[in-house]
Amino acid sequence: MFTMNDTKPEQPTGGSNGEFEEFKGDIDAAEQRIAREIDPGGRAMVVATCVFVILLSFVLPHTGAVKGFDVLLGDQVALDAKILLPSRVFVWLILVFSVGFSMLALLTRRWGLAWIALAGSAVSCFLGMLAIWSRNTVVKPYPGPGFGLYLAWIAVILLTFHWARVVWSRTAVQLAAEAQRRESTAEQQKRGLLDGPDEPTS
């Protein structure tokens, strides 16, 4: 028989809840850290190949006997060929964004760096088209666009496409993780409201 001295089972203390919250905080921090990283997978090799091709284009003629490095440096050879502004801006953009930030993104796997490489390469695609158009419209005896300029433009277009796929896939994962985190938080809050405060012990 039960007597008045019998007590109810002890309610779980707040220690377990505190440990769970701390564990949940570690999980959330790990998720946020992973969300800031990219996993290009097989596209990493394609991106590296495009970067190599862009670097190769600097030693190839962009117009006449003017190589990509001549356009980049703006030396006398480039001045004699009347290299216009779109060509100069194009080679600087692909060097900084398509080569520099792409290499940093591949080495660090940071989503932000990949996004910067994508944005700069996308602008470079437009500038490359302007550079080719500007060389096609120059008057004689100045030469038209060379093989190196076409090669660099095509490589940047391919690089932009693959970076877009990598960045978009990571963005989709981030959105899904945030939605799942919000649902989990709402469910825990709802569970806490349904459980209510602990009953006082006799």
C-alpha angles and dihedrals in degrees: 000000000000119000132200089259092063111106131206120257112278115265117236111268125236091254094085091048090051092051090049092050091049091049090047090051090054090050092050091049091050091049092051091049092050091046090060091057132076131218106203093175112181091357089071089075091049092049091048090050092051090050090051092050091050090051089048090054090064091069093046125083115271093184128359108319093337111113127204093259089054090055090045094052096037092224127169094276090058092045092052090053092051095239107197129220098262091060093050094047091046096055092046093050094050091047094051102035109018093042108020102040093035091058091046091049092050093048098044099029089220116161092212093056091048089052091052090049089050094049094047093046091049090055089046090058090060093044090049090056090050091048092053091045092050091053091048092054099048117114123244138302089034113094127245128235117314135218093263093057093051091046093051092048094050091046091051091050091053091045091051092050094052094043088051090054092049095046094044093050090051091047090053090051091050092051092049092049092049091049091050091048091052092049091050092049092048091049092051091049091049091049090051091052092049093049092053125190120325116267115246115255121240 
